[in-house]
Amino acid sequence: MTQTQTASAAPALLSIEGLHKSYGPVEVLKGVDLHMNKGNVVTLIGSSGSGKTTLLRCVNLLEEFQGGHIRLEGQDIGYSEVNGKRVRHPEKVIARHRAMTGMAFQQFNLFPHLTALQNVTLGLLKVKKLPKDQAVALAEKWLERVGLLERRNHYPGQLSGGQQQRVAIARAIAMNPSLMLFDEVTSALDPELVGEVLSVIKGLAEEGMTMLLVTHEMRFAYEVSDQIVFMNQGRIEEQGPPKTLFEQPKSARLTEFLKNIRF
């Protein structure tokens, strides 16, 4: 895990400026600014409805946004400004930009009729257009990394929830994204299975993978993150290093949020 770089260092890998997102008349994100450097691990925390998951989904365009800019590796994501007007990118460009991120969801979203190996190789074959032997080798590498190589020929229905989530993580990472997004990846798991998934993510963080996470696992967030971002009612209310944010909260809302959390 790397330390957050100063503003004078390399340009941010992810830069979000003035992000606004609404569902009809309901404004969910109200001008969010967030910057991440390569190798950073940033965790979004906050109560349900604070905008955490919506922010994550805007980054890889699973949600449209109505204002502001998202830039990944210097490229405008979703929209560009042309002659002062906001213009949506063509689908081909959006697909290319979306491939720069990997995402693991609350639900595993594995194809039930495909084995673990086939689930991981699918994108490598269809999107990356790799030869089959290369796709299989890469998929097996990542299945081994998440501790499931011996179950590569098992179908999702033959795997536990924790194992399915680890396959989903291997599938996303095998695509070699610049930024990995994790949205409450343990929330659908039985408590005894949570640790095996968090252990995989922690290992990836230690290896320098750039990650933006949403989680309610506060001890895990404290241990793995470079920065904690506390969201409240669609805005970033407070952010900083884990020790500072958890032990010396400035806002009354964050103080209240942390009151019942035990480490």
Summary of the structure (lengths in Angstrom):
residues: 263
radius of gyration: 18.6
end to end distance: 20.6
largest distance: 55.8
contacts: 822
relative contact order: 0.17
helix: 37%
strand: 25%
